[in-house]
Amino acid sequence: MSLRDKLLAALADLPGTRTFHLHALTSAPRKHNGLFPYVHPRPRTYIQDVFILLSEQASPDSPRVLVTAIEASVYSIPSTSCGVLYISKVDSSGHASAPSPTAALVRAFLTYYADPATRPIAVRHLWVQLFARAQGQYLFPNSAEYAGKRPLSDVKLCAWWKRIFSEVAADVDARLKGSGKIRLYYILPGYSELEAAHSLGHALSRALPAESPAGAVQWEYGHPYSQTDIPVPCPRPQDAQEPPHLGYVIPWFDDDPKSRFIDEIAHTTNSEGVRSPKRKRPRALTGSGPHGETRQVKERDQDEDKEKEKNDRRHAEGELAEVSPDEFWERMSFRQECGAGAVTGFFTMAISTPAPVEASANDKEKATPPSPLAPQPGQLAHRLVRRIVATLMNHHEFSTHERAVRATETLESAIKGLCEDNAPVLPAPAPEQQSEDKPARPRTPEPGPATLDVPHTPPPRQSHLSASGGGALPEVSPNPFPEPVASLETYTSYIYGSIDVRNAPLAPRGGVAEANCGGASGAEGARGGSGQGAASGAGGPVTVLQVRKKRKPAAP
């Protein structure tokens, strides 16, 4: 089952009468060297970008309007058979009908990658990483100005994500039937375990029943980097005498507070003042060779070079070897992003499945596994996916219903148009043939169609690429497979899909306020309860009790 079909099937049971239109964009895998930038050598990693757009149509005569968007990244590390799903942003525009489809969409998205039966990458262990931070908007520009969008507060957002993870873990555990392991971890920087449990337990109006499978899921408060049940994605160092430092366990994600903090730790060194350089030992010329060098002297020089390289590497790693994971998370509570008064949360779900049964030698020869870089049907070029995300965030706004409708029509037409545009690239003109007796005459090259880029300072997030000293690291080797070319068949078979929902309407519960689960960091919301969970208001008559003041006795 494709990702598009999985998400559409999850929307079929929502109450009400409406039509959902879904666009599921997945890029082809490519090499990536930034998941563990402070590990030497860096593990071979492949990355895919995933972008989900969901629009809603109230009736056949009504216009479509975007209601939910998900942005995520999928990493694959073949050396440890681990995959990492990082939920970057989840947002709702506030224009959805009640109940909002965001919660059902996010649950189906996580279940698709967590369930080994539908997981599109060949790994045994999957880590789902999320940073929850409440904001008014993430993917829909100016949607916070729309009156119908009411984002969840910081505590309610963390409680919403904890509930979603619990439901996904319970569903996957039932499908595994005891053949795998599932571990759940969460931490609210600056909060103890008792304070975090009390805050999240009273955040949402509707708590999970204790007897339900999701309510019985066990959570562990803290980080997952001290456990040994499920392997971590990064392989251990090759040198057995070198213990793994912080860079082996903390992955580096774009726009993540953990990444910014680990960058600072890696570039921090102990200040011991200015010291004189180490005195060089004079080279003894005791051999009988042409330059007086013996094999022992050469070996000693090689050992000194290796020691110098190791010292340079330690200098590049800063204090990563001196900071433990427990200290890292304790210091995270003092960071501006986690200690500015708002409650933030880090959520991790790890799923491990047993290794498949070993095949015979003949079967291994017949079944050769495909290359992890080989594009699969329905995948798009990385630049195309990033272009659609940039178009949504930079050229549209959702402050009013009319503007949201116009943005939806423009963006969905652009996605279809990019897939239909199959104009071939004109080949470069062949050089003129020169006669043998007539030498080639130097010519001034003609200016190309490309223009020079405007000089700009590289973004700070790329600073870790030069952590090893001596300039930036070389780029990863080129992909041997050409980028996939989108077509109309790809659009209709894998990217776009719609489903008509014809169910009974949602029973009235008084007032229903929608939540806004914005990015993976948190904003979402709007009319009728949007994805991160809906807060319900009280319905029916309300009796107000007043305290009767005691009359003072009259003065004699």
C-alpha positions as CSV (number, residue, x, y, z in Angstrom):
1,M,0.0,0.0,0.0
2,S,1.3,3.4,-0.9
3,L,1.5,6.3,1.4
4,R,-1.3,8.1,-0.4
5,D,-3.7,5.2,-0.1
6,K,-2.8,4.7,3.5
7,L,-3.7,8.3,4.4
8,L,-6.9,8.3,2.4
9,A,-8.1,5.1,4.0
10,A,-7.6,6.7,7.5
11,L,-9.8,9.7,6.5
12,A,-12.7,7.5,5.4
13,D,-14.1,7.1,8.9
14,L,-14.3,10.7,9.9
15,P,-17.8,12.0,10.8
16,G,-19.6,14.4,8.4
17,T,-20.1,14.8,4.7
18,R,-17.2,16.2,2.7
19,T,-14.5,15.4,0.2
20,F,-10.8,15.3,1.0
21,H,-8.1,15.9,-1.7
22,L,-4.6,14.7,-0.8
23,H,-1.2,15.3,-2.3
24,A,1.6,13.0,-1.0
25,L,5.1,14.1,-2.2
26,T,8.1,11.9,-1.6
27,S,11.6,12.6,-2.9
28,A,14.0,10.0,-4.2
29,P,16.7,8.9,-1.8
30,R,20.0,10.7,-1.9
31,K,23.2,10.6,0.1
32,H,23.4,12.7,3.2
33,N,26.4,13.3,5.5
34,G,24.9,15.6,8.1
35,L,22.9,13.3,10.4
36,F,26.0,12.7,12.6
37,P,28.4,15.4,11.6
38,Y,30.9,14.9,14.5
39,V,31.5,11.1,13.9
40,H,34.6,9.9,12.1
41,P,34.2,8.3,9.8
42,R,30.6,9.4,9.1
43,P,28.1,6.6,8.6
44,R,26.6,6.2,5.1
45,T,23.2,7.7,5.3
46,Y,20.4,8.3,2.8
47,I,17.6,10.9,3.2
48,Q,14.2,11.4,1.7
49,D,11.9,14.4,2.0
50,V,8.2,13.9,2.6
51,F,5.5,16.6,2.2
52,I,1.8,16.0,2.7
53,L,-0.9,18.5,1.7
54,L,-4.6,17.9,2.6
55,S,-7.5,20.0,1.3
56,E,-11.2,19.8,2.1
57,Q,-14.3,20.4,0.0
58,A,-17.5,20.8,2.0
59,S,-19.8,20.1,-1.0
60,P,-19.4,19.4,-4.8
61,D,-20.1,23.1,-5.5
62,S,-17.8,24.5,-2.8
63,P,-14.1,25.4,-3.4
64,R,-11.2,23.4,-2.0
65,V,-9.2,24.8,0.9
66,L,-6.0,23.5,2.4
67,V,-6.5,22.3,6.0
68,T,-3.5,20.3,7.0
69,A,0.2,20.0,6.0
70,I,3.0,17.6,7.2
71,E,6.7,18.0,6.5
72,A,9.1,15.2,7.5
73,S,12.4,13.7,6.7
74,V,13.2,9.9,6.5
75,Y,16.8,8.8,7.1
76,S,18.2,5.3,6.4
77,I,21.5,3.9,7.9
78,P,22.2,0.5,6.3
79,S,25.2,-0.3,8.6
80,T,23.0,-0.5,11.7
81,S,19.7,-1.3,9.8
82,C,18.2,1.7,11.4
83,G,15.8,4.3,10.1
84,V,15.0,7.7,11.5
85,L,11.7,9.5,10.9
86,Y,11.9,13.2,11.9
87,I,8.6,15.1,12.0
88,S,9.7,18.6,11.2
89,K,6.4,20.5,11.0
90,V,2.7,19.8,11.3
91,D,0.3,22.6,10.8
92,S,-3.4,23.3,10.2
93,S,-4.9,26.3,8.5
94,G,-7.9,26.6,10.7
95,H,-10.4,26.2,7.8
96,A,-11.4,22.6,8.4
97,S,-14.9,21.4,9.4
98,A,-15.5,19.7,12.7
99,P,-13.9,17.3,13.5
100,S,-10.5,18.3,12.0
101,P,-8.7,15.6,10.0
102,T,-5.3,16.5,11.4
103,A,-5.2,13.9,14.2
104,A,-6.3,11.1,11.9
105,L,-3.8,12.1,9.2
106,V,-0.9,12.3,11.6
107,R,-1.7,8.9,13.2
108,A,-1.9,7.3,9.7
109,F,1.3,8.9,8.7
110,L,3.2,7.6,11.7
111,T,1.7,4.2,11.5
112,Y,2.7,3.8,7.9
113,Y,6.4,4.2,8.8
114,A,6.2,2.4,12.2
115,D,4.5,-0.7,10.9
116,P,7.1,-3.0,9.2
117,A,4.4,-4.3,6.8
118,T,4.0,-0.9,5.2
119,R,7.4,0.7,5.9
120,P,9.0,1.8,2.6
121,I,12.6,1.5,3.8
122,A,14.3,-1.8,4.5
123,V,15.4,-1.4,8.1
124,R,14.8,-3.4,11.3
125,H,14.8,-0.5,13.7
126,L,12.9,2.7,13.4
127,W,13.3,5.9,15.5
128,V,10.6,8.5,15.4
129,Q,11.9,11.9,16.6
130,L,9.8,15.0,17.4
131,F,10.3,18.4,19.0
132,A,7.0,19.9,20.2
133,R,6.8,23.7,20.5
134,A,3.6,25.7,20.3
135,Q,3.4,28.5,17.8
136,G,0.6,30.2,15.9
137,Q,1.7,29.0,12.5
138,Y,4.3,26.9,10.8
139,L,3.5,26.0,7.2
140,F,0.5,28.2,6.4
141,P,1.6,31.8,6.3
142,N,-0.6,34.3,8.2
143,S,-3.0,31.6,9.2
144,A,-2.7,32.7,12.8
145,E,-4.6,35.9,11.9
146,Y,-7.6,33.8,10.8
147,A,-10.3,34.1,13.5
148,G,-11.3,30.4,13.3
149,K,-7.8,29.1,14.1
150,R,-7.2,28.6,17.8
151,P,-3.8,27.0,18.3
152,L,-3.2,24.7,21.3
153,S,-1.3,26.0,24.2
154,D,2.2,24.7,25.0
155,V,1.1,22.1,27.6
156,K,-1.9,21.0,25.5
157,L,0.3,20.5,22.5
158,C,2.7,18.2,24.3
159,A,-0.3,16.3,25.7
160,W,-1.7,16.0,22.2
161,W,1.5,14.6,20.8
162,K,1.9,12.2,23.7
163,R,-1.6,10.9,23.0
164,I,-0.9,10.5,19.3
165,F,2.3,8.5,20.0
166,S,0.4,6.3,22.4
167,E,-2.3,5.5,19.9
168,V,0.3,4.7,17.2
169,A,2.3,2.5,19.6
170,A,-0.7,0.6,20.6
171,D,-1.8,0.0,17.0
172,V,1.7,-1.2,15.9
173,D,2.1,-3.4,19.0
174,A,-1.2,-5.2,18.2
175,R,0.0,-5.8,14.6
176,L,3.4,-7.1,15.7
177,K,1.7,-9.6,18.1
178,G,4.6,-9.6,20.5
179,S,7.3,-10.2,17.9
180,G,8.9,-6.8,18.3
181,K,9.9,-4.1,20.8
182,I,8.4,-0.7,21.2
183,R,9.8,1.9,23.5
184,L,8.4,5.4,24.2
185,Y,10.4,8.3,25.7
186,Y,9.5,11.9,26.4
187,I,11.1,14.8,28.3
188,L,10.0,18.3,29.1
189,P,13.1,20.3,29.7
190,G,13.0,22.0,33.1
191,Y,10.3,19.6,34.5
192,S,10.7,16.7,36.8
193,E,8.9,13.4,36.0
194,L,6.1,14.1,38.5
195,E,5.6,17.7,37.3
196,A,5.5,16.6,33.6
197,A,3.1,13.8,34.3
198,H,0.8,16.1,36.3
199,S,0.9,18.8,33.6
200,L,0.2,16.6,30.7
201,G,-2.4,14.5,32.5
202,H,-4.7,17.5,33.1
203,A,-4.0,19.3,29.8
204,L,-6.7,17.8,27.5
205,S,-10.3,17.6,28.4
206,R,-10.6,14.0,27.2
207,A,-8.0,11.7,28.6
208,L,-7.3,8.2,27.3
209,P,-9.2,5.5,29.2
210,A,-6.8,3.5,31.3
211,E,-8.3,0.2,30.1
212,S,-7.8,1.1,26.4
213,P,-4.7,-0.2,24.6
214,A,-3.4,3.3,24.1
215,G,-3.9,4.2,27.7
216,A,-2.0,1.1,28.8
217,V,1.1,2.1,26.8
218,Q,4.2,2.5,29.1
219,W,6.2,5.7,28.8
220,E,9.7,6.4,30.2
221,Y,10.6,9.9,31.2
222,G,14.0,10.8,30.0
223,H,16.2,10.2,26.9
224,P,16.6,6.9,25.0
225,Y,20.4,7.1,24.7
226,S,21.3,5.0,27.8
227,Q,19.2,1.9,26.9
228,T,20.5,-1.1,25.1
229,D,17.3,-2.9,24.0
230,I,17.2,-1.2,20.6
231,P,20.4,-0.2,18.7
232,V,21.0,3.5,18.1
233,P,21.2,4.6,14.5
234,C,24.9,5.6,14.5
235,P,27.5,2.7,14.6
236,R,30.0,2.6,17.4
237,P,33.6,3.9,16.8
238,Q,35.9,1.5,15.0
239,D,38.6,2.0,17.7
240,A,37.6,-0.1,20.7
241,Q,39.7,2.1,23.0
242,E,37.8,5.2,22.0
243,P,34.5,5.5,23.8
244,P,31.5,7.0,21.9
245,H,31.0,10.6,22.6
246,L,27.8,12.7,22.5
247,G,28.0,13.0,18.7
248,Y,27.3,9.3,18.3
249,V,23.9,9.4,20.0
250,I,22.4,12.9,19.3
251,P,21.3,13.2,15.6
252,W,21.5,16.5,13.9
253,F,18.3,17.8,12.4
254,D,17.6,21.0,10.6
255,D,16.0,23.7,12.7
256,D,16.2,21.7,15.9
257,P,17.4,23.0,19.3
258,K,19.4,19.8,20.0
259,S,21.4,20.5,16.8
260,R,22.2,24.1,17.8
261,F,23.2,23.0,21.2
262,I,25.5,20.2,20.1
263,D,27.1,22.6,17.6
264,E,28.0,24.9,20.5
265,I,29.4,22.0,22.5
266,A,31.5,20.8,19.6
267,H,33.0,24.2,19.0
268,T,33.8,24.9,22.7
269,T,37.3,24.1,23.9
270,N,38.9,24.5,27.3
271,S,40.7,27.9,27.6
272,E,44.1,27.2,29.1
273,G,45.8,30.3,28.0
274,V,48.6,30.6,25.4
275,R,51.2,27.9,25.7
276,S,54.5,27.6,24.0
277,P,54.7,25.0,21.2
278,K,56.0,21.6,22.0
279,R,59.7,21.4,21.5
280,K,60.6,19.2,18.6
281,R,62.9,16.3,19.1
282,P,66.0,16.3,16.9
283,R,66.0,13.6,14.3
284,A,68.8,11.1,14.8
285,L,70.7,10.1,11.6
286,T,71.8,6.6,12.6
287,G,71.0,4.7,9.4
288,S,73.1,3.7,6.5
289,G,70.6,4.8,3.9
290,P,71.2,7.7,1.5
291,H,69.7,10.2,3.9
292,G,70.5,8.4,7.1
293,E,66.9,7.4,7.8
294,T,66.0,4.0,9.2
295,R,62.8,2.1,9.3
296,Q,62.4,2.8,13.0
297,V,62.6,6.6,12.4
298,K,60.0,6.4,9.7
299,E,57.7,4.4,11.9
300,R,58.2,6.9,14.8
301,D,57.3,9.8,12.4
302,Q,54.1,8.0,11.3
303,D,53.1,7.4,14.9
304,E,53.6,11.1,15.7
305,D,51.5,12.0,12.7
306,K,48.7,9.7,13.8
307,E,48.8,11.2,17.3
308,K,48.7,14.7,15.9
309,E,45.7,13.8,13.8
310,K,43.9,12.3,16.8
311,N,44.6,15.4,18.8
312,D,43.3,17.6,16.0
313,R,40.2,15.5,15.9
314,R,39.7,15.9,19.7
315,H,40.1,19.6,19.2
316,A,37.4,19.6,16.5
317,E,35.0,17.7,18.7
318,G,35.3,20.3,21.5
319,E,33.7,19.0,24.7
320,L,31.5,16.3,23.1
321,A,33.5,13.6,24.9
322,E,33.2,15.4,28.2
323,V,29.4,15.9,28.2
324,S,27.3,12.9,29.0
325,P,23.7,12.5,27.6
326,D,22.3,13.1,31.1
327,E,24.2,16.4,31.4
328,F,23.2,17.4,27.9
329,W,19.5,17.1,28.7
330,E,19.9,18.8,32.0
331,R,21.6,21.8,30.3
332,M,18.9,21.8,27.6
333,S,16.4,23.2,30.2
334,F,18.5,26.4,30.4
335,R,18.5,27.0,26.6
336,Q,16.5,29.9,25.4
337,E,14.2,27.7,23.3
338,C,13.3,25.5,26.2
339,G,13.6,27.9,29.2
340,A,11.8,31.0,27.9
341,G,8.7,30.3,29.9
342,A,6.9,28.1,27.4
343,V,6.7,24.3,27.8
344,T,8.4,22.3,25.1
345,G,8.8,18.6,24.7
346,F,11.0,16.0,23.0
347,F,9.2,12.8,22.1
348,T,10.9,9.6,20.8
349,M,9.4,6.3,19.7
350,A,11.6,3.3,18.9
351,I,10.4,0.2,17.1
352,S,12.5,-2.9,16.7
353,T,11.6,-6.1,14.8
354,P,13.6,-9.4,14.7
355,A,15.9,-10.2,11.9
356,P,14.4,-12.1,9.0
357,V,15.1,-15.8,8.6
358,E,18.4,-16.5,6.8
359,A,17.9,-17.5,3.2
360,S,19.8,-20.2,1.5
361,A,22.9,-19.4,-0.7
362,N,20.9,-20.0,-3.9
363,D,18.1,-17.6,-2.9
364,K,20.7,-15.0,-1.9
365,E,22.2,-15.2,-5.4
366,K,18.8,-14.9,-7.1
367,A,17.5,-12.1,-5.0
368,T,19.9,-9.2,-5.1
369,P,18.7,-6.3,-3.0
370,P,18.3,-3.1,-5.0
371,S,20.5,-0.1,-4.4
372,P,19.2,2.2,-1.7
373,L,19.7,5.1,-4.1
374,A,17.5,3.6,-6.8
375,P,14.3,5.7,-7.3
376,Q,11.0,3.9,-6.6
377,P,7.8,4.5,-8.5
378,G,6.0,7.7,-7.4
379,Q,9.1,9.4,-6.1
380,L,10.1,12.9,-7.2
381,A,13.3,14.9,-7.5
382,H,14.4,16.5,-4.3
383,R,14.4,20.0,-5.9
384,L,10.8,19.6,-6.9
385,V,9.6,18.8,-3.4
386,R,11.6,21.7,-1.9
387,R,10.2,24.0,-4.5
388,I,6.6,23.2,-3.6
389,V,7.4,23.7,0.1
390,A,9.0,27.1,-0.6
391,T,6.1,28.1,-2.8
392,L,3.6,27.4,0.0
393,M,5.6,29.3,2.7
394,N,6.7,32.3,0.6
395,H,4.0,33.0,-1.9
396,H,0.6,32.4,-0.3
397,E,-1.3,33.4,2.8
398,F,-4.3,32.0,4.7
399,S,-5.4,34.9,6.8
400,T,-8.9,34.8,5.3
401,H,-11.1,32.2,3.7
402,E,-11.0,33.8,0.3
403,R,-7.2,34.0,0.3
404,A,-6.9,30.4,1.5
405,V,-9.2,29.3,-1.4
406,R,-7.1,31.2,-3.9
407,A,-3.8,29.8,-2.4
408,T,-5.2,26.3,-2.5
409,E,-6.2,26.5,-6.2
410,T,-2.9,28.0,-7.2
411,L,-0.7,25.5,-5.3
412,E,-2.6,22.4,-6.3
413,S,-2.6,23.5,-10.0
414,A,1.2,24.2,-9.7
415,I,1.8,20.7,-8.4
416,K,-0.1,19.1,-11.3
417,G,1.5,21.4,-13.8
418,L,5.0,20.5,-12.6
419,C,4.2,16.8,-13.1
420,E,2.8,17.4,-16.5
421,D,5.8,19.5,-17.7
422,N,7.9,16.9,-19.5
423,A,9.7,19.2,-21.9
424,P,13.0,17.6,-22.9
425,V,16.2,19.4,-22.1
426,L,17.9,20.5,-25.3
427,P,21.3,19.0,-25.7
428,A,24.4,21.2,-25.9
429,P,25.5,22.0,-29.5
430,A,28.3,19.8,-30.8
431,P,31.6,21.5,-31.3
432,E,32.7,22.4,-34.8
433,Q,35.0,19.9,-36.5
434,Q,38.5,21.4,-37.1
435,S,40.6,20.3,-40.1
436,E,43.8,18.6,-39.3
437,D,46.0,21.1,-41.2
438,K,44.2,24.1,-39.7
439,P,44.9,24.5,-36.0
440,A,42.1,25.3,-33.6
441,R,41.7,29.0,-33.1
442,P,41.1,30.1,-29.6
443,R,37.6,31.6,-29.1
444,T,36.0,33.5,-26.3
445,P,33.3,31.3,-24.7
446,E,29.8,32.5,-25.1
447,P,28.0,33.5,-21.9
448,G,25.7,30.8,-20.6
449,P,22.0,31.3,-19.6
450,A,22.8,31.1,-15.9
451,T,23.4,34.3,-14.0
452,L,25.8,34.9,-11.1
453,D,24.4,34.3,-7.6
454,V,24.2,37.2,-5.3
455,P,27.0,36.9,-2.6
456,H,25.6,35.9,0.7
457,T,26.7,34.5,4.0
458,P,26.2,30.8,4.5
459,P,23.5,30.0,7.0
460,P,24.6,29.1,10.5
461,R,23.2,25.6,10.3
462,Q,26.1,24.7,7.8
463,S,28.8,25.5,10.4
464,H,29.1,21.9,11.4
465,L,30.4,20.9,8.0
466,S,33.8,22.4,8.8
467,A,34.0,20.9,12.3
468,S,37.1,18.8,11.5
469,G,39.1,21.8,10.7
470,G,40.9,22.8,7.5
471,G,37.9,24.1,5.6
472,A,34.6,22.6,4.5
473,L,34.2,18.9,3.9
474,P,34.0,17.6,0.4
475,E,30.5,17.0,-1.0
476,V,29.1,13.5,-1.0
477,S,29.8,11.3,-4.1
478,P,27.3,11.8,-7.0
479,N,24.2,9.7,-7.3
480,P,24.7,7.0,-10.0
481,F,21.0,7.1,-10.8
482,P,19.3,10.0,-12.6
483,E,16.7,12.0,-10.9
484,P,13.2,10.8,-11.4
485,V,11.1,12.7,-13.9
486,A,7.6,13.4,-12.8
487,S,4.8,12.6,-15.2
488,L,1.0,12.8,-15.3
489,E,0.8,9.0,-14.6
490,T,3.0,9.6,-11.5
491,Y,0.6,12.3,-10.4
492,T,-2.6,10.3,-10.8
493,S,-1.2,7.0,-9.5
494,Y,1.0,8.0,-6.5
495,I,0.7,11.7,-5.7
496,Y,-2.9,12.9,-5.9
497,G,-5.9,11.1,-4.5
498,S,-9.4,12.0,-3.2
499,I,-12.0,10.4,-1.1
500,D,-15.7,11.2,-0.5
501,V,-16.7,10.9,3.2
502,R,-20.4,10.3,3.7
503,N,-20.8,9.5,7.4
504,A,-23.1,10.6,10.2
505,P,-22.3,14.1,11.5
506,L,-20.5,14.5,14.7
507,A,-22.8,14.5,17.8
508,P,-23.0,18.0,19.2
509,R,-21.1,18.5,22.4
510,G,-21.8,22.1,23.1
511,G,-18.9,24.2,21.9
512,V,-16.0,22.6,20.2
513,A,-12.7,24.5,19.9
514,E,-10.1,23.2,17.5
515,A,-6.5,22.7,18.5
516,N,-3.6,23.9,16.4
517,C,-0.7,21.6,16.3
518,G,1.5,23.8,14.3
519,G,4.8,22.3,13.3
520,A,6.2,19.2,14.7
521,S,7.0,21.8,17.0
522,G,3.5,22.8,17.3
523,A,0.8,24.9,15.8
524,E,-2.5,23.9,14.6
525,G,-6.0,24.6,15.1
526,A,-9.2,26.0,14.1
527,R,-12.9,25.5,13.7
528,G,-14.1,22.3,15.1
529,G,-11.0,20.8,16.6
530,S,-8.0,20.3,14.4
531,G,-5.5,17.5,14.5
532,Q,-3.6,18.0,17.7
533,G,-6.7,17.4,19.6
534,A,-9.8,19.4,20.3
535,A,-10.8,21.1,23.4
536,S,-14.4,20.9,24.1
537,G,-16.4,23.6,25.8
538,A,-19.2,23.0,28.3
539,G,-22.7,22.7,26.8
540,G,-26.2,23.2,28.3
541,P,-27.3,25.5,31.1
542,V,-24.7,26.7,33.5
543,T,-25.5,27.3,37.2
544,V,-23.3,30.0,38.8
545,L,-22.9,29.7,42.5
546,Q,-22.2,32.8,44.5
547,V,-20.9,33.1,48.0
548,R,-23.2,34.9,50.4
549,K,-21.3,37.4,52.5
550,K,-21.8,37.2,56.2
551,R,-23.5,40.2,57.6
552,K,-21.6,42.0,60.3
553,P,-23.5,42.5,63.5
554,A,-24.8,46.0,64.1
555,A,-22.7,48.2,66.3
556,P,-24.3,48.7,69.8
